[in-house]
Amino acid sequence: MARGRFITFEGIEGCGKTTQLLLLASHLRHRGVTVVTTREPGGTPLGERVRNVLLDPQLSPRPLVELFLLEAARAQLVADVIAPALESGKFVLSDRFADSSLAYQGGARRLPRATVQGLNELACAGVVPDRTLIFDLDVELALGRARERPSTSADNRRFEDEVLAFHRAVAESYRGLALAEPARVAIVDAHGTPEEVHERTLAALAGVLP
């Protein structure tokens, strides 16, 4: 059986990546493709508990602690969900993956890149996305969306409450990733309607989709 395909969706808070993941999943299922969707942090019972800790604004994990928690959840997700699905020939769509740690904990939290990369490699156990999409949107616009969306609450807004400079650093780090790995990472203009962005998403996945 042929290995499945792994596509990851990245970007700053409020960029619209989750909407685009759902649109792509629907598109593929209508074409008869078996799709598994997941998210980071989360995707497993353990990961969802870690997610609650990481998003809680009453907690203030130090940058390295934050990274350790993310990598623990990631290792569980790879072992329990992503790797088995790929081995069975399924398409896996993930709302964030290892590149988010390079952008957030490396770029914005300023942890050494080698530290983040090393822990990513341990957690991912050789699993690398076939294509990573970075949804690029004006930081102020995206952050306004993120802070106003219904799912944002007093219990889960720790990242939304970060200062503007933090989110700008994340965005800049993502752009750097795209420059460093153009064969894998594609930037998608996230301005416009969801349907317009979906068309750009499909174009950015040329050669990956069936």
Secondary structure, DSSP 8 states (H G I E B T S, - for coil): -----EEEEE-STTSSHHHHHHHHHHHHHHTT--EEEEESS-SSHHHHHHHHHHH-TT----HHHHHHHHHHHHHHHIIIIIHHHHHTT-EEEEES-HHHHIIIIIIIT---HHHHHHHHHHHHTT---SEEEEEE--HHHHHHHHHHSTT--TTT-TTTTS-HHHHHHHHHHHHHHHHH-TTTEEEEE--S-HHHHHHHHHHHTTTT--
